[in-house]
Amino acid sequence: MSLTDRLAQRYPEHDSGRNGRTSGAVTVSNGSSAAALRLRVHRELLDILGPQLYDNRTADAVLEQRVRDTVNEVLARDGSPLAVADSARIAAELLDEILGHGPIEPLLRDPDVTEIMVNGPDQIYVERFGRIHRVEATFVDEQHLRRVIDRIVSRVGRRVDESSPMVDARLPDGSRVNVVLPPVALDGSMLTVRKFAREALTTDDLIGFGTLSPEVAQFLYACVRGRLDVVISGGTGSGKTTTLNVLSSFLPPEERIVTIEDAAELQLRQNHVLRLESRPPNIEGRGEITVRDLVRNALRMRPDRIVIGEVRDGAALDLLQAMNTGHNGSLTTVHANAPRDTVARLETMSLMAGLELPVRAIREQIASAVDLIVHQSRLRDGTRRITHVTEVIGMEGDVVTMQDLFVFDHRAGFDTDGRHRGVLRWTGLRPRLLDTLADAGVPLPAGVFEGAPW
């Protein structure tokens, strides 16, 4: 099947001769289909602009205006009878193709879409309001999808090919991108984009979503201001990074903050922020900079706070060491299914550092370093909720002891729309860390630990 035929399948005709529908405006004739016209304009556009499309010295706004003007000129010179709406649509699609990300560009602009999942060139799914739906948009073919993938990863200095078929990258707005290519992906290249809000979410937003309660927000604010070490745990897609962004907004603006990430996603608004990003090895297998390397280097940068997007390997041991050597108030996220599992994960990742440390020594490090675990889950109704706020107390024998301060009430059931009615409730236990907060001069507002417990 030719490229023109495949384009024609993707962009159906709007004339009465092909689909039996009529339009109130002039339509494209059978001999000059909308798909063929689009392809013809695309080729002529490339001939006219040429290297200008890839000149990094040209500002994005200037380049976009040049492309828009050239598209309009070529359409007018082509002479094909088009409805105004068809002309505008073709121009918009060509702009998305040349300057954007092809058929997923409108999905990236859609504020209701939180995740885009491309399962080969012919299948695109999106997540809206916690639910997954398939969309009609498709790529023309595998080569079309690969061009979009190459465009994304090249912008952040990453590479992906058959010899290195998996890569994590990001879009300019901070959205997280994962790519898997054949031969690892059996049914065509796979692209997953986890979008982030253009404007960083605030505490009020999370309270409005039901992610946390006002009392928990006040408590977490005091913990961050009081320089307690907080670990945010949860499964994939549970909203850990969003919560980390919100907790990071509590950091005092006068402090020196160092952020460390695999792919830069955090959106800190303070002035004194130093952002570090890991780097994969080059095509020769050299030049890799790991998160662990960055954690070690951050300790030499005189940080007041260290914020790590996620610990997933031996960097956990270096983070625990930092927390225990005067760098209080650090924040990070960890993949785990429960607060107790978070401790086990930190222990396992510390062992990955390659040092032959006794398990008890690592547990003592965890009990001494971590003050609070905030666990977040993606519930059955698609909402993301904080389900546990747990204090790490210390050691009893060989066991790290903890106590739940706030727990999500699953017993409240569901409303008529299938959403959880439950909220975070105080368990009745008073935190031992209240003395630490008082010594730091960060008193809690009245009412946080008052009233009837759950």
MARKOL-31454 format. One line per 5 residues: number of its first residue (from 1); for each residue z negated, x, y of C-alpha. Coordinates in nm, 3 decimals. Layout:
<rs>
NUM = Z/X/Y  ...;
</rs>
This chain:
<rs>
1 = 0.000/0.000/0.000  0.098/0.144/0.339  -0.144/0.207/0.625  0.025/-0.066/0.827  -0.021/-0.317/0.546;
6 = -0.386/-0.227/0.511  -0.433/-0.261/0.886  -0.264/-0.598/0.867  -0.512/-0.710/0.601  -0.802/-0.595/0.813;
11 = -0.674/-0.756/1.134  -0.513/-1.092/1.043  -0.220/-1.224/1.238  -0.275/-1.472/1.518  0.074/-1.618/1.523;
16 = 0.172/-1.954/1.375  0.448/-1.804/1.160  0.206/-1.615/0.934  -0.106/-1.828/0.914  0.006/-2.172/1.019;
21 = -0.221/-2.175/1.327  -0.100/-2.213/1.680  -0.249/-2.073/1.993  -0.246/-2.193/2.348  -0.108/-1.855/2.457;
26 = 0.193/-1.645/2.364  0.150/-1.475/2.026  0.289/-1.166/1.857  0.609/-1.227/1.665  0.646/-1.173/1.290;
31 = 0.852/-0.859/1.345  0.580/-0.695/1.550  0.244/-0.773/1.397  -0.083/-0.713/1.575  -0.173/-0.447/1.317;
36 = 0.155/-0.261/1.362  0.125/-0.286/1.741  -0.227/-0.146/1.724  -0.112/0.144/1.509  0.184/0.214/1.739;
41 = -0.033/0.211/2.051  -0.287/0.434/1.878  -0.022/0.696/1.798  0.125/0.692/2.147  -0.223/0.719/2.296;
46 = -0.286/1.035/2.093  0.048/1.180/2.205  -0.028/1.114/2.573  -0.391/1.226/2.594  -0.386/1.484/2.317;
51 = -0.651/1.754/2.362  -0.827/1.560/2.639  -0.990/1.346/2.369  -1.170/1.650/2.230  -1.249/1.838/2.551;
56 = -1.628/1.864/2.571  -1.608/1.943/2.941  -1.488/1.591/3.018  -1.767/1.344/3.095  -1.786/1.045/2.859;
61 = -1.740/0.792/3.140  -1.432/0.973/3.272  -1.279/1.001/2.925  -1.345/0.633/2.852  -1.172/0.529/3.176;
66 = -0.870/0.750/3.094  -0.841/0.598/2.748  -0.876/0.245/2.885  -0.611/0.300/3.152  -0.372/0.463/2.904;
71 = -0.414/0.181/2.651  -0.334/-0.077/2.917  -0.029/0.119/3.031  0.105/0.155/2.677  0.048/-0.215/2.601;
76 = 0.228/-0.314/2.920  0.518/-0.077/2.849  0.548/-0.191/2.487  0.659/-0.535/2.600  0.520/-0.724/2.299;
81 = 0.419/-1.077/2.405  0.040/-1.093/2.378  -0.224/-1.341/2.473  -0.473/-1.199/2.723  -0.751/-1.224/2.464;
86 = -0.541/-1.038/2.204  -0.460/-0.759/2.450  -0.827/-0.718/2.542  -0.929/-0.721/2.176  -0.674/-0.454/2.079;
91 = -0.785/-0.237/2.372  -1.152/-0.275/2.274  -1.082/-0.191/1.909  -0.883/0.119/2.005  -1.166/0.233/2.232;
96 = -1.412/0.188/1.945  -1.181/0.381/1.714  -1.110/0.674/1.945  -1.437/0.711/2.136  -1.681/0.532/1.906;
101 = -1.742/0.477/1.539  -1.462/0.247/1.434  -1.555/-0.087/1.276  -1.931/-0.021/1.291  -1.928/0.033/1.669;
106 = -1.983/-0.340/1.747  -2.269/-0.341/1.494  -2.427/-0.044/1.671  -2.414/-0.242/1.995  -2.564/-0.555/1.839;
111 = -2.937/-0.553/1.930  -3.022/-0.781/1.636  -2.890/-0.532/1.379  -3.159/-0.286/1.269  -2.977/-0.113/0.985;
116 = -2.612/-0.061/0.889  -2.521/0.019/0.527  -2.165/0.127/0.447  -2.106/0.127/0.070  -1.758/0.276/0.066;
121 = -1.473/0.176/0.298  -1.458/-0.187/0.183  -1.826/-0.293/0.197  -2.049/-0.302/0.504  -2.393/-0.464/0.505;
126 = -2.638/-0.503/0.791  -3.003/-0.591/0.824  -3.093/-0.861/1.074  -3.452/-0.979/1.117  -3.552/-0.816/0.790;
131 = -3.271/-0.976/0.587  -2.960/-0.804/0.450  -2.618/-0.965/0.509  -2.263/-0.855/0.435  -2.020/-0.846/0.727;
136 = -1.643/-0.890/0.724  -1.565/-0.559/0.896  -1.421/-0.281/0.678  -1.271/0.063/0.719  -0.898/0.105/0.660;
141 = -0.949/0.349/0.376  -1.166/0.640/0.259  -1.003/0.881/0.504  -1.084/0.647/0.792  -1.450/0.638/0.687;
146 = -1.459/1.017/0.647  -1.326/1.068/1.000  -1.609/0.857/1.143  -1.864/1.044/0.932  -1.728/1.382/1.046;
151 = -1.747/1.266/1.406  -2.114/1.172/1.369  -2.238/1.484/1.192  -2.036/1.730/1.403  -2.207/1.609/1.721;
156 = -2.544/1.739/1.599  -2.413/2.061/1.447  -2.433/1.942/1.086  -2.165/1.960/0.818  -2.088/1.749/0.513;
161 = -1.821/1.808/0.249  -1.775/1.816/-0.128  -1.977/2.138/-0.155  -2.262/1.989/0.051  -2.223/1.614/-0.004;
166 = -2.551/1.489/0.145  -2.672/1.520/0.503  -2.922/1.368/0.747  -2.804/1.340/1.106  -2.857/1.123/1.410;
171 = -2.664/0.940/1.677  -2.702/1.022/2.047  -2.948/0.732/2.089  -3.174/0.872/1.814  -3.065/0.638/1.537;
176 = -3.109/0.799/1.195  -2.799/0.862/0.983  -2.772/0.949/0.614  -2.442/1.037/0.447  -2.355/1.078/0.079;
181 = -2.002/1.182/-0.021  -1.815/1.195/-0.353  -1.855/1.330/-0.615  -2.223/1.235/-0.575  -2.125/0.890/-0.446;
186 = -1.909/0.739/-0.720  -1.752/0.451/-0.527  -1.662/0.619/-0.201  -1.851/0.773/0.089  -2.179/0.605/0.180;
191 = -2.317/0.587/0.532  -2.658/0.447/0.627  -2.761/0.408/0.990  -3.116/0.311/1.080  -3.101/0.198/1.439;
196 = -3.367/0.237/1.702  -3.419/0.023/2.005  -3.246/0.152/2.317  -3.576/0.105/2.498  -3.885/0.238/2.320;
201 = -4.106/-0.040/2.191  -4.449/-0.081/2.344  -4.788/-0.189/2.215  -4.723/-0.539/2.348  -4.401/-0.553/2.145;
206 = -4.583/-0.464/1.821  -4.853/-0.720/1.897  -4.583/-0.979/1.959  -4.414/-0.893/1.628  -4.747/-0.929/1.449;
211 = -4.743/-0.563/1.340  -5.095/-0.516/1.470  -5.363/-0.711/1.657  -5.494/-0.648/2.010  -5.827/-0.523/1.868;
216 = -5.653/-0.272/1.642  -5.434/-0.159/1.933  -5.744/-0.090/2.142  -5.905/0.098/1.855  -5.595/0.314/1.790;
221 = -5.563/0.386/2.163  -5.920/0.515/2.167  -5.860/0.724/1.853  -5.552/0.895/2.001  -5.723/0.955/2.335;
226 = -6.029/1.086/2.153  -5.817/1.354/1.978  -5.858/1.220/1.626  -5.602/1.325/1.365  -5.403/1.019/1.256;
231 = -5.164/0.986/0.960  -4.929/0.687/0.948  -4.828/0.603/0.591  -4.593/0.352/0.434  -4.280/0.302/0.229;
236 = -3.918/0.346/0.331  -3.820/0.113/0.615  -4.178/0.000/0.679  -4.166/0.097/1.047  -4.368/0.419/1.039;
241 = -4.159/0.598/1.301  -4.175/0.300/1.537  -4.554/0.294/1.509  -4.564/0.672/1.557  -4.361/0.627/1.876;
246 = -4.610/0.371/2.005  -4.914/0.583/1.916  -4.746/0.884/2.079  -4.720/0.686/2.401  -5.102/0.691/2.414;
251 = -5.104/1.070/2.453  -5.223/1.180/2.800  -4.934/1.277/3.028  -5.100/1.603/3.136  -5.110/1.748/2.782;
256 = -4.855/1.985/2.627  -4.696/1.805/2.332  -4.478/1.967/2.064  -4.272/1.734/1.843  -4.122/1.848/1.512;
261 = -3.861/1.644/1.323  -3.588/1.669/1.063  -3.365/1.459/1.288  -3.484/1.391/1.642  -3.594/1.027/1.666;
266 = -3.914/1.018/1.869  -3.892/0.876/2.218  -4.186/1.024/2.407  -4.200/0.944/2.778  -4.448/1.214/2.883;
271 = -4.324/1.497/3.105  -4.453/1.798/2.911  -4.282/1.747/2.575  -4.119/2.024/2.370  -3.885/1.889/2.102;
276 = -3.805/2.091/1.790  -3.557/1.994/1.519  -3.507/2.152/1.177  -3.172/2.302/1.084  -2.998/2.305/0.745;
281 = -2.836/2.620/0.606  -2.485/2.705/0.719  -2.179/2.719/0.494  -2.292/3.061/0.373  -2.635/2.929/0.278;
286 = -2.809/3.108/0.565  -2.984/3.015/0.887  -3.202/2.732/0.754  -3.499/2.639/0.973  -3.742/2.411/0.789;
291 = -4.011/2.180/0.924  -4.264/2.421/0.782  -4.112/2.705/0.987  -4.134/2.490/1.298  -4.498/2.395/1.235;
296 = -4.590/2.763/1.210  -4.396/2.842/1.526  -4.548/2.548/1.714  -4.893/2.701/1.673  -4.772/2.992/1.890;
301 = -4.651/2.762/2.166  -4.997/2.670/2.297  -4.973/2.299/2.205  -5.237/2.046/2.301  -5.089/1.806/2.045;
306 = -4.852/1.841/1.753  -4.648/1.535/1.652  -4.450/1.565/1.327  -4.195/1.297/1.250  -4.265/1.319/0.876;
311 = -4.419/1.568/0.634  -4.250/1.576/0.296  -4.307/1.927/0.156  -4.525/2.236/0.190  -4.543/2.176/0.566;
316 = -4.836/1.948/0.483  -5.057/2.250/0.413  -4.966/2.412/0.745  -5.036/2.085/0.926  -5.379/2.055/0.760;
321 = -5.452/2.413/0.862  -5.354/2.334/1.221  -5.574/2.024/1.227  -5.866/2.233/1.100  -5.819/2.520/1.344;
326 = -5.855/2.354/1.681  -5.535/2.149/1.710  -5.709/1.813/1.702  -5.525/1.492/1.784  -5.218/1.558/1.572;
331 = -4.998/1.269/1.456  -4.758/1.243/1.163  -4.613/1.006/0.903  -4.617/1.026/0.523  -4.439/0.825/0.254;
336 = -4.705/0.651/0.045  -4.782/0.311/-0.107  -5.148/0.284/-0.002  -5.413/0.477/0.194  -5.551/0.629/-0.127;
341 = -5.198/0.733/-0.227  -5.162/0.903/0.111  -5.439/1.146/0.022  -5.275/1.213/-0.316  -4.938/1.273/-0.147;
346 = -5.087/1.519/0.101  -5.251/1.698/-0.189  -4.925/1.716/-0.386  -4.723/1.836/-0.087  -4.982/2.103/-0.009;
351 = -4.939/2.233/-0.364  -4.564/2.258/-0.292  -4.641/2.534/-0.042  -4.653/2.773/-0.337  -5.006/2.901/-0.283;
356 = -5.232/2.890/-0.586  -5.515/2.699/-0.419  -5.778/2.503/-0.615  -5.728/2.126/-0.591  -6.080/2.086/-0.459;
361 = -6.007/2.326/-0.173  -5.705/2.121/-0.072  -5.904/1.798/-0.088  -6.171/1.951/0.133  -5.899/2.043/0.381;
366 = -5.771/1.684/0.379  -6.120/1.535/0.416  -6.196/1.767/0.706  -5.858/1.739/0.883  -5.755/1.372/0.859;
371 = -5.968/1.122/1.049  -5.769/0.801/1.017  -5.491/0.659/0.798  -5.281/0.375/0.934  -5.087/0.216/0.649;
376 = -4.782/0.001/0.718  -4.582/-0.217/0.479  -4.263/-0.418/0.484  -4.368/-0.757/0.351  -4.171/-1.003/0.145;
381 = -4.067/-1.205/0.451  -3.903/-0.894/0.599  -4.169/-0.832/0.864  -4.333/-0.495/0.909  -4.710/-0.509/0.935;
386 = -4.998/-0.266/0.947  -5.197/-0.364/0.638  -5.478/-0.106/0.641  -5.661/0.102/0.898  -5.873/0.336/0.690;
391 = -6.127/0.598/0.794  -6.153/0.923/0.598  -6.525/0.996/0.568  -6.561/1.313/0.365  -6.615/1.432/0.008;
396 = -6.833/1.306/-0.273  -6.804/1.545/-0.562  -6.430/1.601/-0.610  -6.325/1.272/-0.448  -6.217/1.216/-0.088;
401 = -6.417/0.916/0.033  -6.266/0.654/0.263  -6.354/0.311/0.400  -6.122/0.033/0.517  -6.192/-0.076/0.874;
406 = -5.914/-0.335/0.911  -5.722/-0.506/0.629  -5.431/-0.752/0.641  -5.528/-1.099/0.519  -5.273/-1.188/0.252;
411 = -5.471/-1.499/0.154  -5.355/-1.688/0.466  -5.028/-1.779/0.292  -4.696/-1.858/0.458  -4.575/-2.091/0.733;
416 = -4.283/-2.334/0.705  -4.035/-2.054/0.787  -4.163/-1.837/0.502  -4.344/-1.591/0.729  -4.689/-1.454/0.654;
421 = -4.970/-1.626/0.845  -5.207/-1.338/0.781  -5.338/-1.099/1.047  -5.539/-0.778/1.046  -5.909/-0.852/1.010;
426 = -6.215/-0.637/1.055  -6.387/-0.565/0.723  -6.737/-0.560/0.877  -6.781/-0.182/0.838  -6.854/0.017/1.152;
431 = -6.659/0.343/1.176  -6.852/0.667/1.158  -6.605/0.815/1.401  -6.750/0.607/1.687  -6.989/0.894/1.760;
436 = -6.695/1.134/1.781  -6.522/0.903/2.030  -6.839/0.870/2.235  -6.878/1.250/2.248  -6.517/1.273/2.370;
441 = -6.595/1.025/2.648  -6.369/0.754/2.506  -6.582/0.443/2.457  -6.435/0.143/2.278  -6.399/-0.185/2.469;
446 = -6.653/-0.451/2.378  -6.544/-0.691/2.107  -6.341/-0.460/1.883  -6.612/-0.447/1.617  -6.789/-0.771/1.694;
451 = -6.773/-1.119/1.555  -6.755/-1.243/1.198  -6.605/-0.990/0.958  -6.349/-1.080/0.696;
</rs>
